[in-house]
Amino acid sequence: SDADHFLSFCVQLSEQNRYPEVMDLIRDDSDGFKPLHDFRVAEIYLVAAHKLNINMDEISEEVLKHCPEISILRKIKALKGTLGSNCEAIVKHKNPEDLLTFYEEEDRMKDALDMIREPKLFYDNVIFGFYRRNNKRFPEEAEAFLKRRIEEDLANTGKKHYERIAESLDLMKRINPGRSQRIADEIR
């Protein structure tokens, strides 16, 4: 495909240390090809900019506007040692789930929890998954979320809602077995 051909050309130039040409090739998007949307090209672009000592803050922001993915966050951190709040803001707006995953990988759990608490930033399944992974670290928050989730599901009927209640109770049992049992008894 054209994308693979373009990528292999970028790789070839990089391997020959022809970084200015790599930068120009990727920047010149005269065909409307949007090469920076491909994370593989975006990573090559970041490395070329780094090798040429170009302002990595500006380059990082430019790349993340086109490709706000976790692999790019990792690459920027590896090259710069840090992300920077502008980069984080871009990804939070365009792809909050990848930023959340990045925070968890980096053990920036306060930032992750702050994101999870933001209203309407994530769907319920993402929040549930976060608390399933981190219920030992945030037992009170997880319990409050599960209690709210169970109450919302109890207001509705249907197999899906009953399955969600069971799923919530199962996780609640790991955090607070007593409370889980009380809620289960109240439901019956």
HUKANOR-V910251 format. One line per field, one symbol per residue. ss: DSSP state (2 for helix, 1 for strand, 0 for the rest). psi: psi as a letter, one per 40 degrees, with the letter a starting at -180 (. if undefined). A space follows every 10 residues. Layout:
# HUKANOR-V910251
ss->???
psi->???
This chain:
# HUKANOR-V910251
ss->0222222222 2222200022 2222222000 0000222022 2222222222 2000022222 2222220002 2222222222 0000222222 2222022222 2222200022 2222222000 0002222222 2222000022 2222222222 2222000022 2222222222 2222202222 22222220
psi->iddddddddd dddddefgdd dddddddfgd efdgdeehdd dddddddddd defihddddd ddddddggid dddddddddd eididddddd ddddgddddd dddddefgdd ddddddehhe diiddddddd dddfdddgdd dddddddddd ddddeiiidd dddddddddd dddddgdddd ddddddd.
